[in-house]
Amino acid sequence: MVSSTAVTTKVASGSPYQLETSQVSKASSALLRHIKSKQLDKEKSATKKTLIGDNDDSDDETPLNNEAIWLVVTTKKHVVDKNRLKPGKIRIPHSLNDSPNLSVCLITADPQRAVKNIVADPSFPQHLTSRIDKVIGYSKLKARYQSFESRRQLLSEHDVFLADDRIIMRLINTLGKVFYKSSKRPIPVQLAEVKKVDGKRLKKDQKPKSKEEDSTFATPAIVAKEIEKALNSAPVQLAPATTAAIRIGSSKLTSEQLAENVEAVVKGLTDRFISKGWRNVKAIHIKGANTMSMPIWLANELWVEDGDVIEDAAEDDAKALEGGKNKKRKQIAEDEKPLEGNKKAKKPKAADEDDDAAARKEKLQKQKAKALEDGNAKTTEPATKAGKKKRQSTS
């Protein structure tokens, strides 16, 4: 019988590293209840409604009613060795970008006119066309947005930024820290036409090297599919650390929807992004933007490989501790030896020691007597000289 407070349970079959569905559901429900209770308190205490939000026409889209929910994964070792500025993607069943008023900026490889024609094509889905507010080529982006203020304005004008994966790494220097220190890093999408030979994709060394051949774009249907896939995914931004945070939902979702997103993101992380998979996961929590973290999974062991654990470590530690104590005692004993010698010197003296003491005492008495004689002689001499001077003056 598993305790209701357990966060990790052993499974009878399959991998021992699995999420407990009931624990995820309980944590999701409790977190959503807490967030909504805080939102109600804010609404009651507020004197007027919030004017800034994703959708000014709907109160459900304001930041007050649409708080982000994050999945926080703690690992035993670093997730990656270096900072990955190119975000990854994990498909989730309930999209974070389902608002009809979502503003999307699409950054493409040159020429941008080809992508504008694809978006305006009648076969391109209308629900995507209405949300893509801006299509800009890389050369125009680099020339037009050089100042810090212009980049910050661009960042505030759109909710999601998608970028052609052929230029995604060049955007790091072009957009700078304004974008890459925010949560709106451009998400890569596959806009280029995929070259295939005998039904298989070409390898990197087989791809065309000229810009003219490599600047071809896919059909409207494929481009729409790639954009839809990016919008229905949770972006994953990894750094060389033992903690990663991924946005998995908002307070608008139900507890069942949030739990399904949690399971999808955890599976994607352990399968594709975290080295050693579940073996490297230490803890998994979910939290709101301004709430404490709620645990949904905790590891039973703190090591990744069995080789990281020293056999009989407890015995070795006990021996080392005992050895340290013995060494400390030995050092203390050596330090106290001179003190013990002094104490022994105070014991009853032998005959030769008594003779030496008597000789030293007699010598000291002679020195004292001589010093007294010298002192008396010096004091009497000035007195006689003063008497002579006095007699000479009176005569």
Disulfide bonds with the S-S distance in Angstrom:
none
